[in-house]
Amino acid sequence: MGSGSTTARTSRLGGVPAALPASGPATGTQLGLALVADDRTAPRPVAVLPDVVHVPGWLGPAEQADLVAAFRRWAVPPAGLRHPRVPTGHLMTVQSVCLGWHWQPYAYSRTADDTDGAPVKPLPPDLAALARRAASETGVPGAAAFAPDAAIVNLYAPGAHLGLHQDGEEPSDAPVVTISLGDACTFRLAGTDRRTGPFTDVRLESGDLLVFGGRNRRIFHGVPKIVAGTGPPGLDLPPGRLSITVRETGFG
């Protein structure tokens, strides 16, 4: 692993670099994310499970477009977009790029050790601030002290999925913040001690927010289905769903 890495089992094979289709009109270089809610009717949080909160329509169209434009910059090498590979050698169907810390199943490092070895791109301050706002507005345990330092950004092409798993590589118990963009998905929750049913399924649409923490910080969760063709027009995303998951790792 690269400098500053954590110790865990990873694949001896590398990930596979990926590239996005050409973008639409040129965008700026800064995130234009509001750190306070806009003048739309305030979205209402929904308690899905204890310490798991869904906020439908949390981000408006302009903020969504700004995040997609930023993703296009993050996806460019070095340390760009790739299909990660799990330790068994299986290639994940999602495409992923990391910020702050590079996540390779199932370890973190400061360099993209499963592709080009380049230093990971920094976590943008505006994205960290947006995640802190998300945690604060949902009121999950640990929101007041939340200090995000990493993001895993996953692109789900039509037919891609993510199996049930725990976010268990990080020592931190701080909340996990996920923003959905593009096509809708089924987000599946199991339990902290099981990946079997009964399940709680949540439909996440473009602009939706999901935050989990507290007693359910390490809940098993996954994305079994993407609903093709449901995303809003004009986002400049390829077909599919983009998830931006921001967290505090607890590493030095």
C-alpha positions as CSV (number, residue, x, y, z in Angstrom):
1,M,0.0,0.0,0.0
2,G,1.0,3.6,-0.4
3,S,2.2,6.0,2.2
4,G,-0.4,6.5,5.0
5,S,-2.2,3.3,4.1
6,T,-4.3,1.1,6.4
7,T,-3.8,-2.6,6.6
8,A,-6.4,-4.9,5.1
9,R,-6.7,-7.6,2.5
10,T,-6.9,-6.3,-1.0
11,S,-6.8,-7.9,-4.5
12,R,-3.4,-8.7,-6.0
13,L,-4.9,-7.5,-9.3
14,G,-5.5,-3.9,-10.0
15,G,-8.7,-2.0,-10.7
16,V,-9.5,-1.1,-14.3
17,P,-9.3,2.6,-15.3
18,A,-12.6,4.0,-16.7
19,A,-13.4,7.2,-18.7
20,L,-16.6,9.3,-19.0
21,P,-18.2,10.2,-22.3
22,A,-17.5,13.7,-23.5
23,S,-19.1,16.5,-21.5
24,G,-21.6,19.1,-22.5
25,P,-20.9,22.8,-22.3
26,A,-17.8,23.8,-20.3
27,T,-18.3,24.5,-16.6
28,G,-16.5,26.4,-14.0
29,T,-13.7,25.1,-11.7
30,Q,-15.3,25.8,-8.4
31,L,-18.2,24.1,-6.7
32,G,-21.2,26.4,-6.5
33,L,-22.8,24.7,-3.5
34,A,-25.0,26.6,-1.2
35,L,-24.2,26.1,2.5
36,V,-27.7,27.1,3.5
37,A,-31.0,25.9,2.1
38,D,-32.3,27.7,-0.9
39,D,-35.7,29.4,-1.2
40,R,-37.6,26.2,-2.2
41,T,-40.0,24.7,0.2
42,A,-37.8,23.1,2.8
43,P,-37.5,19.3,2.2
44,R,-38.8,17.2,5.1
45,P,-36.6,14.6,6.7
46,V,-38.0,11.1,6.9
47,A,-36.7,8.8,9.7
48,V,-36.2,5.5,7.9
49,L,-34.8,3.6,10.8
50,P,-33.3,4.8,14.1
51,D,-30.5,7.3,13.2
52,V,-31.1,6.8,9.5
53,V,-32.6,9.8,7.8
54,H,-33.8,10.3,4.2
55,V,-34.4,13.9,2.9
56,P,-36.1,13.8,-0.5
57,G,-35.2,16.7,-2.9
58,W,-32.5,18.0,-0.6
59,L,-30.5,19.6,-3.4
60,G,-32.0,21.7,-6.2
61,P,-31.2,21.4,-9.9
62,A,-28.4,24.0,-9.9
63,E,-26.5,22.3,-7.0
64,Q,-27.0,18.9,-8.6
65,A,-25.5,20.2,-11.8
66,D,-22.5,21.7,-10.0
67,L,-21.7,18.4,-8.3
68,V,-21.9,16.5,-11.6
69,A,-19.5,19.1,-13.2
70,A,-17.1,18.6,-10.3
71,F,-17.4,14.8,-10.6
72,R,-16.2,15.1,-14.2
73,R,-13.1,16.9,-13.0
74,W,-12.5,14.3,-10.2
75,A,-12.8,11.5,-12.7
76,V,-9.9,12.6,-14.9
77,P,-6.5,10.8,-14.2
78,P,-4.3,10.8,-12.2
79,A,-6.0,8.9,-9.5
80,G,-9.1,9.0,-11.7
81,L,-12.2,6.9,-12.3
82,R,-11.9,3.1,-12.2
83,H,-13.7,-0.2,-11.7
84,P,-12.4,-1.4,-8.2
85,R,-11.6,-5.0,-7.7
86,V,-12.4,-7.0,-4.6
87,P,-9.8,-9.3,-2.9
88,T,-11.3,-12.4,-4.6
89,G,-10.5,-10.8,-8.0
90,H,-14.1,-9.9,-8.9
91,L,-14.4,-6.6,-10.7
92,M,-17.1,-4.4,-9.2
93,T,-19.8,-3.1,-11.6
94,V,-19.7,0.4,-10.2
95,Q,-17.0,2.9,-11.3
96,S,-15.4,4.8,-8.5
97,V,-13.2,7.8,-7.8
98,C,-12.0,8.8,-4.3
99,L,-11.2,12.1,-2.6
100,G,-9.2,12.7,0.5
101,W,-8.5,9.0,1.1
102,H,-8.4,6.4,-1.7
103,W,-10.6,3.3,-0.9
104,Q,-9.5,0.0,-2.4
105,P,-11.6,-2.9,-1.2
106,Y,-11.1,-3.1,1.7
107,A,-8.5,-0.6,2.8
108,Y,-7.7,3.1,2.6
109,S,-4.5,4.8,1.4
110,R,-3.3,8.2,0.3
111,T,-2.4,6.9,-3.1
112,A,-4.4,5.1,-5.9
113,D,-2.6,1.9,-5.2
114,D,-4.9,-0.2,-7.4
115,T,-4.4,1.9,-10.5
116,D,-1.7,4.5,-11.3
117,G,-0.4,5.0,-7.7
118,A,-0.9,8.7,-7.9
119,P,-1.8,10.8,-4.8
120,V,-5.5,10.9,-4.2
121,K,-7.3,14.2,-5.0
122,P,-8.1,16.3,-2.0
123,L,-11.6,16.5,-0.5
124,P,-12.9,19.9,-1.7
125,P,-13.7,22.2,1.3
126,D,-17.1,23.1,-0.3
127,L,-18.0,19.4,-0.4
128,A,-16.9,18.9,3.2
129,A,-19.0,21.9,4.2
130,L,-22.0,20.5,2.3
131,A,-21.7,17.1,4.2
132,R,-21.5,18.9,7.5
133,R,-24.7,20.8,6.6
134,A,-26.3,17.5,5.7
135,A,-25.4,15.9,9.0
136,S,-26.5,18.9,11.0
137,E,-29.9,19.2,9.3
138,T,-30.7,15.5,9.8
139,G,-29.7,15.6,13.5
140,V,-28.1,12.2,13.5
141,P,-25.8,11.4,16.5
142,G,-22.3,12.9,16.1
143,A,-23.4,15.6,13.7
144,A,-22.0,18.5,15.8
145,A,-18.5,17.1,15.7
146,F,-18.6,15.7,12.2
147,A,-15.2,16.4,10.4
148,P,-15.4,14.7,7.0
149,D,-12.1,13.8,5.4
150,A,-13.0,11.4,2.5
151,A,-15.5,10.8,-0.2
152,I,-16.2,7.7,-2.3
153,V,-17.9,8.8,-5.5
154,N,-19.6,5.9,-7.4
155,L,-21.1,5.9,-10.9
156,Y,-23.7,3.2,-11.5
157,A,-24.2,2.5,-15.2
158,P,-27.5,0.8,-16.1
159,G,-27.4,-2.7,-14.6
160,A,-24.7,-1.9,-12.0
161,H,-25.3,-2.7,-8.4
162,L,-23.6,-2.8,-5.0
163,G,-24.0,-5.8,-2.7
164,L,-24.8,-5.5,0.9
165,H,-21.8,-4.4,3.0
166,Q,-20.8,-2.5,6.1
167,D,-18.8,0.7,6.0
168,G,-16.5,-0.9,8.5
169,E,-12.9,0.0,7.5
170,E,-13.0,3.3,9.2
171,P,-12.5,3.5,13.0
172,S,-14.7,6.7,13.2
173,D,-18.3,6.4,14.4
174,A,-19.2,9.7,12.7
175,P,-22.2,9.9,10.4
176,V,-22.1,8.8,6.7
177,V,-23.6,11.2,4.2
178,T,-24.8,10.0,0.8
179,I,-26.1,12.3,-2.0
180,S,-27.8,10.7,-5.0
181,L,-27.8,12.2,-8.5
182,G,-29.2,11.0,-11.8
183,D,-31.3,7.9,-12.1
184,A,-33.3,6.7,-9.1
185,C,-32.2,3.6,-7.2
186,T,-33.4,1.1,-4.6
187,F,-31.2,1.6,-1.5
188,R,-31.4,-1.4,0.7
189,L,-30.8,-1.6,4.5
190,A,-30.5,-4.8,6.5
191,G,-29.1,-4.7,10.1
192,T,-25.9,-4.0,11.9
193,D,-25.4,-7.7,12.6
194,R,-26.9,-9.3,9.5
195,R,-27.0,-8.9,5.7
196,T,-30.1,-11.0,5.4
197,G,-33.8,-9.9,5.5
198,P,-36.0,-8.4,6.6
199,F,-34.9,-5.4,4.5
200,T,-35.9,-1.8,4.5
201,D,-35.8,-0.4,1.0
202,V,-35.7,3.3,0.2
203,R,-36.1,4.8,-3.2
204,L,-33.4,7.5,-3.7
205,E,-34.0,10.0,-6.5
206,S,-31.8,12.8,-7.9
207,G,-31.0,15.4,-5.3
208,D,-32.0,13.1,-2.4
209,L,-29.9,12.9,0.8
210,L,-29.5,9.8,3.1
211,V,-27.5,10.1,6.3
212,F,-26.9,7.2,8.8
213,G,-25.0,7.1,12.0
214,G,-25.4,6.4,15.7
215,R,-26.6,2.9,16.4
216,N,-26.9,2.2,12.7
217,R,-23.5,3.7,11.6
218,R,-22.4,0.2,10.6
219,I,-25.6,-1.1,9.2
220,F,-25.4,-3.5,6.2
221,H,-26.6,-1.6,3.1
222,G,-26.4,-1.9,-0.7
223,V,-27.9,-0.8,-4.0
224,P,-29.6,-3.8,-5.7
225,K,-31.3,-1.8,-8.5
226,I,-30.9,1.3,-10.7
227,V,-34.1,2.5,-12.3
228,A,-33.0,3.4,-15.8
229,G,-34.2,6.6,-17.5
230,T,-35.5,8.3,-14.3
231,G,-32.9,11.0,-13.9
232,P,-33.6,14.6,-14.7
233,P,-32.5,16.1,-18.0
234,G,-29.6,18.5,-18.2
235,L,-27.3,17.0,-15.6
236,D,-24.6,16.0,-18.1
237,L,-24.3,12.6,-16.5
238,P,-23.9,9.4,-18.6
239,P,-26.9,7.1,-18.2
240,G,-27.1,5.8,-14.6
241,R,-26.8,7.0,-11.0
242,L,-24.0,9.0,-9.3
243,S,-23.6,8.7,-5.5
244,I,-21.3,10.9,-3.5
245,T,-20.7,9.4,-0.1
246,V,-18.8,11.6,2.4
247,R,-17.4,10.3,5.7
248,E,-15.0,10.9,8.5
249,T,-12.4,8.0,8.5
250,G,-10.8,8.5,11.9
251,F,-7.3,8.1,10.4
252,G,-4.6,10.5,11.2
